[in-house]
Amino acid sequence: MPIHANTLILEEKRIALEALCLITEKRDGRIKGRKVAVGSKERTYDGYDMSDGSSPTVQTDSITLAGVIDAHERRDTATMDIGNAYLTAENDENIVMVLRAKLAEMMVRVNPDLYRPYIIYSAKGVPMLYVCLSKALYGMLRAALLFYKKLRGELESMRFKVNPYDPCVANKTIKGAQCTVCWHVDDLKISHIDPNVVTKVCDDLSKIYRGKCKIHRGGVHDYLGMDLDYESKPGTLIILMIKYLQKITDKWPKELTQTRACPAGDHLFTTRDDEDREILPPEMASQFQRTTAQLLFLTMRARPDIQTAVSFSRQGRKN
């Protein structure tokens, strides 16, 4: 909602969130744009506590265990991406944001009658528009938490019971069998032995979010950076991250000409004395740090077998 700038005190203008427009390329090659709030200023608010704004996300172990159960029971599975998820959650705080230059001009083009009377100009002639956020906007520190509360409330209204050990897993007995929903912010995985039940749950959620849900059915799902494969070996869950690994190897500055079954060779724990150490060039050191961080993420998802080697390599970088 637009605000007249002269109704704001100097402190309110100082802590008003900035707005950015981001363009990103998704894993499937599509281009995605979103307008976001720069939420860093919220940390300067009086009484701000980081724990108040953090949102729970599904544990990796929960995804793995639920996936194993899905495979063993031969459940039908679906993944769902809720579009514009944050904008469906009401903002429960008075958050002021300022839009400048092109962003302010675009708002006027969208609705001239509403926004034009609130446009002001900076000393350099840049148009500015102050607004109060009525919805949770991507970038706000509490946006994910606001959406979590909304989605959890909707699942509970559908008589799902949230797991006491993971607040992002919910179960409900339908037709004598368990239906499981796992979610990471706006990415959901739904499973049940009966495909019609999965369809019904997807349809119910899609109605709540006015059809802005992308639903994928089948035996292989791209979920949270992992490929969950239920069809290659029926009754077994195979977790792959080949595409993620390919991006890592493609960005490595040197050509990789050999492969290994495991990075933990006999020489893994062999280290040089301080006087014999070789310092990597800055560019290589930066790439090494980035790569080991990416591999740590991989170890927590699909390759726990390389955790020792990766952790030791990253610790060696610090030392």
Buried (B, 14 or more C-beta within 10 A) or exposed (E): EBBEBEEBEEEBEEEBBBBBEEEEEEEEEEEEEBBBBEBEBBEEEEEEEEEEBEBBBBBBEBBBBBBEBBBEEEBBBBBBBBEEBBBBBEBEEEBBBBBBEEBBBBBBEEEEEEBEEBBBEEEEEEBBBBBBBEBBBBBBBBBBBBBBBBBBEBBEEBEBEBBEEBBBBBBBEBEEEBBBBBBBBBBBBBBBBBEEBBBBBBEEBBEBBEEBBEBBBEEBBBBBEBBBBBEEEEEEBBBBBEEBBEEBEEEEEEEEEEEEEEBBEEEBEEEEEEEEEEEEEEEEEEBBBEBBEBBBBBBEBBBEEBBBBBBBBBEBBEE
